[in-house]
Amino acid sequence: MVITGRSRKPLFPNGTRGFESHLLRMKKLIILILIPAIALIGLFSIKSNRLEFSHALTIKNRTIYVAITKTAKEQAQGLSGLDSIQDNQGMLFVHADEKPRIWMKDMRFPIDIIWIDKNDQIVETLENITPQTYSKIFSPKLPTRYTLEVNAGFVQKNKIIIGNKTRFNP
């Protein structure tokens, strides 16, 4: 057979001339690169949003498992961005000074705030603080060492009052 004009020599290593096989290889390469990249991004975002509620704090024989903020960044983040926490969970803020400031920036659920002094005694509570109060800043009237954030209704349901002692079980 004699062919005149253009050569019919294969252009690609797999013996095909078509642009389709080139596109297929490019798609496979993109998939091989994107899937691990997306998985890594997902892993880091899940890890950064995951809180460890692994420390026990007891008030009036009720144990709450708390995540403890360790850095200024964690304190600024707090429970923001979470849709909810369980009834037996909370976040404990340990303050360097005794005049903490709490706000509801990016919160998605209402909370009760419990302020605890350096002697592990509750000195003030605020109930049912909603996300709509954002931009308002909440501070205790008395010096406090810790702030405990729990689901709204916790204080009333457990009859928490000023003067109750807390016990931290690390």
Beta strands, then each sheet from edge to edge (+ up, - down):
strand 1: 55-59
strand 2: 62-69
strand 3: 89-94
strand 4: 111-116
strand 5: 122-129
strand 6: 146-151
strand 7: 166-169
sheet 1: 5+ 4- 6+ 3- 2- 1+ 7-
end
